[in-house]
Amino acid sequence: MRINMRDMHDNQAGTVASIKVSGELGRRIRDMGLVPGTEIKIQGRAPLYDPVALRVRGATLTLRNTEADYIEVEVE
């Protein structure tokens, strides 16, 4: 099932299915290693649910919800 990264729960894992933005923001997301096929796991969220912290390739990244909206993830 494909869902938006913003809709994932803490400790939920999945695989990046697609990036739905181009231009500078799309390039920045891809430069962080978030490309289709990359496995991710949601580590947690700030108290107001923005930003979201995730594990990608052994590193921790944080994304704002407005950025996470452009990332579709395949989850089980």
ZITA-V983000 format. One record per pair of residues at least 6 apart in sequence whose ideal C-beta (glycine too) atoms are under 6 Angstrom apart, sorted by the first residue. I is the first residue (numbers start at 1). J is the second residue. If there is no record, write none. Layout:
i | j
I | J
I | J
//
This chain:
i | j
1 | 75
2 | 17
2 | 72
2 | 74
3 | 75
5 | 68
5 | 71
5 | 73
6 | 65
6 | 68
6 | 69
8 | 42
10 | 42
10 | 44
12 | 42
13 | 41
14 | 73
14 | 74
14 | 75
15 | 39
15 | 74
16 | 34
16 | 36
16 | 38
16 | 73
17 | 72
17 | 74
18 | 36
18 | 72
19 | 26
19 | 29
19 | 71
20 | 70
21 | 70
32 | 61
33 | 56
33 | 57
40 | 54
40 | 56
41 | 55
42 | 54
43 | 53
43 | 54
43 | 55
44 | 53
45 | 52
50 | 64
50 | 65
51 | 62
51 | 63
51 | 64
52 | 63
52 | 68
53 | 60
53 | 62
54 | 61
//
